[in-house]
């Protein structure tokens, strides 16, 4: 049986703020990939966008990264990477994927490898990698394929983790460069978590590029539906509504302590309210005294 391909899931976005659904997507994707027995997810990476993205209501990366650090304390396999948000310019998703794939490839190449085991030698069909060029040239196609298959066992594939809305955005004119779409789907691959009302398979069918690389797109249906979005979280916070159980408690505390998204400190609100009530009371009392003096 072929060994599963090692896989790293990469999610790009604003994370403004990070929600439980952002984290939940990683768990959903990991379960689905492991069930195929074709992939072994070894790591998750969250890459927040830089401030140069200039999106409406986008908090500085310093705050967004701090909230991510707090939220990820509960995970032992998902990490945050700050390379993208440290860039002075907005970085295309294809370039972010390229950076992480290259970084992982370098780490794999520099990592010391143990001496070949019996099974390893069998996988190579007793072909010695250290043979000279003439011996290598004399190898059959089967020998070359055997070596390539064995080397694949050590490779790690970085895949973009996204929602169906991002997949469908590929069809928005002018939003994505054609080459970037082809690189994202063709070179790296997608793991797409579906949302209610979306039909990613239909969208793939209607796109020539996505159809060409459809084997590199993994659709995962989220049956436990939860339509949490950062936009809705920000709206609720502005309106003074509870967001408990939608984002991590430790993130809620950070938002309150730093007065983010229009949230005021509770003690400050209480003090201001009491001062306002006292001022109104003094005004009414002063008006009454004035009238009695007349």
C-alpha positions as CSV (number, residue, x, y, z in Angstrom):
1,X,0.0,0.0,0.0
2,X,1.3,3.5,-0.9
3,X,2.3,5.6,2.0
4,X,0.1,8.7,2.5
5,X,1.5,12.0,1.3
6,X,2.6,14.4,4.0
7,X,0.5,17.5,3.9
8,X,0.6,21.0,5.4
9,X,-2.6,23.0,5.4
10,X,-2.2,26.8,4.9
11,X,-5.0,29.3,5.5
12,X,-4.5,32.9,4.3
13,X,-6.8,35.8,5.3
14,X,-7.4,38.8,7.5
15,X,-8.4,37.0,10.7
16,X,-10.0,40.2,11.9
17,X,-10.6,38.8,14.4
18,X,-9.9,35.0,14.4
19,X,-13.0,33.0,15.0
20,X,-13.7,29.5,16.2
21,X,-14.8,28.7,12.6
22,X,-11.3,29.6,11.3
23,X,-9.8,27.0,13.7
24,X,-12.6,24.5,13.1
25,X,-11.8,24.5,9.3
26,X,-8.4,23.0,10.1
27,X,-9.9,20.1,12.1
28,X,-12.6,19.4,9.5
29,X,-10.0,19.3,6.7
30,X,-7.6,17.1,8.7
31,X,-10.3,14.6,9.5
32,X,-11.4,14.4,5.8
33,X,-7.9,14.0,4.4
34,X,-7.0,11.3,6.9
35,X,-10.1,9.4,6.0
36,X,-9.0,9.2,2.4
37,X,-5.8,7.4,3.6
38,X,-4.0,9.3,0.9
39,X,-2.8,12.2,3.1
40,X,-1.2,12.6,6.5
41,X,-1.6,16.2,7.8
42,X,1.4,17.1,9.8
43,X,0.9,20.8,10.3
44,X,-1.4,23.7,10.0
45,X,-0.3,27.3,9.2
46,X,-2.3,30.5,9.6
47,X,-0.9,33.4,7.6
48,X,-2.5,36.8,8.4
49,X,-2.5,39.4,5.6
50,X,-0.3,42.5,5.9
51,X,-1.6,45.9,6.8
52,X,-0.9,46.9,3.1
53,X,-4.1,45.0,2.1
54,X,-6.0,48.1,3.1
55,X,-9.3,46.3,3.8
56,X,-12.1,48.3,5.5
57,X,-12.0,47.9,9.3
58,X,-8.7,46.0,9.1
59,X,-6.9,46.1,12.5
60,X,-3.1,46.5,12.5
61,X,-1.3,43.2,12.2
62,X,0.1,43.5,15.7
63,X,-3.4,43.2,17.2
64,X,-4.5,40.4,14.8
65,X,-1.4,38.4,15.4
66,X,-1.7,38.7,19.2
67,X,-5.3,37.5,19.0
68,X,-4.1,34.5,16.9
69,X,-1.4,33.7,19.3
70,X,-3.9,33.6,22.1
71,X,-6.5,31.5,20.1
72,X,-3.9,29.0,19.1
73,X,-2.8,28.2,22.6
74,X,-5.4,25.4,22.5
75,X,-3.9,23.7,19.4
76,X,-0.9,21.5,19.3
77,X,-0.6,21.4,15.5
78,X,-1.7,24.7,14.1
79,X,0.8,27.6,14.1
80,X,0.8,31.2,13.0
81,X,3.4,32.5,10.6
82,X,4.1,36.2,10.3
83,X,6.1,36.3,7.1
84,X,3.1,37.5,5.0
85,X,2.0,40.2,7.4
86,X,5.6,41.5,7.8
87,X,5.7,42.4,4.1
88,X,5.5,46.1,3.2
89,X,3.3,45.3,0.3
90,X,0.3,43.0,-0.1
91,X,1.5,39.5,-1.2
92,X,-0.5,37.4,-3.6
93,X,-1.7,34.0,-2.2
94,X,0.3,32.1,-4.9
95,X,3.5,33.7,-3.6
96,X,2.6,32.9,0.0
97,X,2.2,29.3,-1.0
98,X,5.5,29.3,-2.9
99,X,7.3,30.8,0.2
100,X,6.0,28.1,2.6
101,X,6.6,25.2,0.1
102,X,10.2,26.4,-0.5
103,X,10.7,26.8,3.3
104,X,9.5,23.3,4.0
105,X,11.5,21.9,1.1
106,X,14.7,23.5,2.5
107,X,14.0,22.1,5.9
108,X,13.5,18.6,4.4
109,X,16.7,18.8,2.4
110,X,18.9,20.0,5.3
111,X,17.4,17.5,7.8
112,X,19.8,14.6,8.3
113,X,18.6,11.3,6.9
114,X,19.2,7.9,8.5
115,X,20.9,5.0,6.7
116,X,18.5,3.2,4.3
117,X,16.5,0.4,5.9
118,X,15.8,-3.0,4.3
119,X,12.3,-1.7,3.3
120,X,13.9,1.5,1.9
121,X,16.3,-0.6,-0.2
122,X,13.4,-2.7,-1.4
123,X,11.5,0.5,-2.5
124,X,14.4,1.5,-4.5
125,X,14.5,-2.0,-6.0
126,X,18.1,-2.4,-5.0
127,X,19.2,0.5,-7.2
128,X,22.0,2.4,-5.5
129,X,21.5,6.2,-5.5
130,X,25.2,6.7,-5.2
131,X,26.0,4.8,-8.4
132,X,28.0,6.7,-11.0
133,X,26.4,8.6,-13.9
134,X,27.0,5.8,-16.4
135,X,25.3,3.3,-14.2
136,X,22.4,5.7,-13.6
137,X,21.9,6.3,-17.3
138,X,21.7,2.6,-17.9
139,X,18.8,2.2,-15.5
140,X,15.4,1.3,-16.9
141,X,12.3,3.5,-16.8
142,X,11.0,1.2,-14.0
143,X,14.1,1.9,-12.0
144,X,13.8,5.6,-12.4
145,X,10.1,5.4,-11.4
146,X,11.0,3.4,-8.3
147,X,13.4,6.1,-7.2
148,X,10.9,8.8,-7.8
149,X,8.2,7.0,-5.8
150,X,10.6,6.4,-2.9
151,X,11.6,10.1,-2.9
152,X,8.0,11.2,-2.8
153,X,7.7,9.5,0.6
154,X,9.9,12.2,2.0
155,X,8.2,15.1,0.3
156,X,5.7,17.4,1.9
157,X,2.8,19.1,0.0
158,X,1.5,22.5,1.1
159,X,-2.2,22.9,0.2
160,X,-4.3,26.0,0.5
161,X,-7.2,25.6,3.0
162,X,-10.2,27.8,2.1
163,X,-13.9,28.2,2.1
164,X,-16.2,27.8,-1.0
165,X,-16.4,31.6,-1.2
166,X,-12.7,31.9,-2.0
167,X,-13.0,29.1,-4.6
168,X,-15.9,30.9,-6.3
169,X,-14.0,34.2,-6.2
170,X,-11.7,32.7,-8.8
171,X,-14.5,33.5,-11.3
172,X,-14.6,37.2,-10.4
173,X,-13.2,39.2,-13.4
174,X,-9.9,41.0,-12.5
175,X,-9.7,39.7,-9.0
176,X,-7.2,36.9,-9.6
177,X,-4.4,36.6,-12.2
178,X,-4.9,33.6,-14.4
179,X,-1.4,32.4,-13.7
180,X,-1.9,32.6,-10.0
181,X,-5.1,30.5,-10.2
182,X,-3.2,27.9,-12.2
183,X,-0.3,27.8,-9.8
184,X,-2.5,27.6,-6.7
185,X,-4.6,24.7,-8.0
186,X,-2.1,23.0,-10.3
187,X,1.2,23.2,-8.2
188,X,-0.2,23.1,-4.7
189,X,-3.8,22.1,-4.5
190,X,-6.9,23.2,-2.6
191,X,-8.9,21.8,0.3
192,X,-12.2,23.6,0.1
193,X,-14.7,23.6,3.0
194,X,-18.2,24.0,1.7
195,X,-20.8,26.4,3.1
196,X,-24.6,26.5,3.0
197,X,-25.9,27.6,-0.4
198,X,-22.6,27.0,-2.2
199,X,-22.1,24.5,-5.0
200,X,-18.3,24.2,-5.5
201,X,-18.5,21.2,-7.8
202,X,-20.8,23.2,-10.2
203,X,-18.4,26.1,-10.1
204,X,-15.4,23.7,-10.9
205,X,-17.4,22.3,-13.8
206,X,-18.0,25.8,-15.2
207,X,-14.3,26.7,-15.0
208,X,-11.8,25.4,-17.6
209,X,-8.8,25.9,-15.3
210,X,-10.4,24.3,-12.3
211,X,-11.7,21.4,-14.3
212,X,-8.2,20.8,-15.7
213,X,-6.9,20.4,-12.1
214,X,-10.0,19.1,-10.4
215,X,-8.1,16.1,-9.1
216,X,-6.1,18.5,-7.1
217,X,-9.1,20.0,-5.4
218,X,-10.6,18.3,-2.4
219,X,-14.1,19.3,-1.5
220,X,-15.1,18.8,2.2
221,X,-18.7,19.2,3.3
222,X,-19.2,20.6,6.8
223,X,-22.3,18.9,8.0
224,X,-22.3,20.6,11.4
225,X,-23.1,24.0,9.9
226,X,-21.8,27.1,11.7
227,X,-21.9,30.4,9.7
228,X,-19.5,32.4,11.9
229,X,-17.6,35.2,10.1
230,X,-15.3,37.9,11.3
231,X,-17.7,40.5,9.7
232,X,-20.6,39.3,11.9
233,X,-18.3,39.2,14.9
234,X,-17.3,42.8,14.4
235,X,-20.9,43.9,13.9
236,X,-21.9,42.2,17.1
237,X,-19.1,43.8,19.0
238,X,-19.9,47.3,17.7
239,X,-23.5,46.8,18.9
240,X,-22.4,45.6,22.3
241,X,-23.8,42.1,21.7
242,X,-22.3,39.0,23.2
243,X,-19.8,36.9,21.0
244,X,-19.2,34.3,23.7
245,X,-18.7,30.8,22.2
246,X,-18.1,32.3,18.8
247,X,-14.6,33.3,19.5
248,X,-12.2,32.2,22.2
249,X,-12.7,33.8,25.6
250,X,-9.1,34.8,25.8
251,X,-9.6,36.7,22.5
252,X,-12.7,38.4,23.9
253,X,-10.7,39.6,26.9
254,X,-8.0,41.0,24.6
255,X,-10.5,42.8,22.5
256,X,-12.1,44.3,25.6
257,X,-8.8,45.2,27.3
258,X,-7.6,47.0,24.1
259,X,-10.9,48.6,23.2
260,X,-10.9,47.1,19.7
261,X,-13.8,47.1,17.2
262,X,-15.6,49.9,19.1
263,X,-15.7,48.0,22.4
264,X,-15.3,50.2,25.5
265,X,-14.0,49.0,28.9
266,X,-16.9,48.0,31.1
267,X,-15.6,49.8,34.1
268,X,-15.2,52.9,32.0
269,X,-18.7,52.6,30.7
270,X,-20.1,52.1,34.2
271,X,-18.1,55.1,35.6
272,X,-19.2,57.4,32.7
273,X,-22.8,56.3,33.1
274,X,-22.7,57.1,36.8
275,X,-21.1,60.5,36.2
276,X,-23.7,61.3,33.6
277,X,-26.5,60.3,35.9
278,X,-24.9,62.5,38.7
279,X,-24.6,65.4,36.3
280,X,-28.3,65.1,35.3
281,X,-29.3,64.9,38.9
282,X,-27.3,68.1,39.8
283,X,-28.9,69.9,36.9
284,X,-32.4,69.0,38.0
285,X,-31.7,69.8,41.6
286,X,-30.2,73.2,40.6
287,X,-33.2,74.0,38.5
288,X,-35.5,73.2,41.4
289,X,-33.5,75.4,43.8
290,X,-33.6,78.3,41.3
291,X,-37.4,78.0,40.9
292,X,-37.8,78.0,44.7
293,X,-35.6,81.0,45.0
294,X,-37.9,82.9,42.7
